[in-house]
Amino acid sequence: MDLKQKLEEEWAQLETLRDELGVKLSLAKADAKDEISALQTKLDEARSKLKNQLENLADSSRETTEEVTTNLVSELKSGYAKLRGLLP
């Protein structure tokens, strides 16, 4: 194999690698958009529910509401941390 042929093959491999990475990045971007959209929906719903609950909250149910809220906030934080981990 001569040098020209070898370089052409190497160049073709680099282009293939570039194309594959481009596709993977596009898919990852789409997945990240879907994930953040789902998290935003969950956050909006939680905010609305929490607002309603706090307005109608009796002292006896404060503990339960606090526990549910704490779990929800933890779940949302985990989701956002997962997205942050996908970023370079």
Secondary structure, DSSP 8 states (H G I E B T S, - for coil): --HHHHHHHHHHHHHHHHHHHHHHHHHHHHHHHHHHHHHHHHHHHHHHHHHHHHHT--GGGHHHHHHHHHHHHHHHHHHHHHHHHH--
